[in-house]
Each structure stands twice: as structure tokens, then as C-alpha cells.
Amino acid sequence: MTYYDWLGVLSVIMLVMFIGIGWWAYSPRNKARFDDAANSILDDEPVDTPNGDKH
């Protein structure tokens, strides 16, 4: 295979990865987790870390 054939294969792989990441990001089963992460900055409660510190 030539260099340009590999570029075509790489383009297809990257397109499939892009579509897969978009599908994962907008999947309804991830909505609750992403909403929690987005709103966590607004929480007033301190977060416990594994070593017991509060942030």
C-alpha cells in the first residue's frame, strides 16, 4: 500500500472515532453523570478526598 492509501485508511478511522465520541457524549444514559459534573462547581458542600481533606 502506498502512503496515500494509508492516509485514506487513517481518515476513515478518524471519522469513525469522531462519530463514536459524539455518540458517547450525547448518549442519554450519560446525561445524569454529565449534568452532575457540570453542576458540581456550583455545589456549596465540601468534597471529601481520600486523605480526609475538605476542599
Stockholm file with secondary structure:
# STOCKHOLM 1.0

chainA/1-55         MTYYDWLGVLSVIMLVMFIGIGWWAYSPRNKARFDDAANSILDDEPVDTPNGDKH
#=GR chainA/1-55 SS CCHHHHHHHHHHHHHHHHHHHHHHHTCGGGHHHHHHHHHGGGCCSCCBCTTSCBC
#=GC SS_cons        CCHHHHHHHHHHHHHHHHHHHHHHHTCGGGHHHHHHHHHGGGCCSCCBCTTSCBC
//
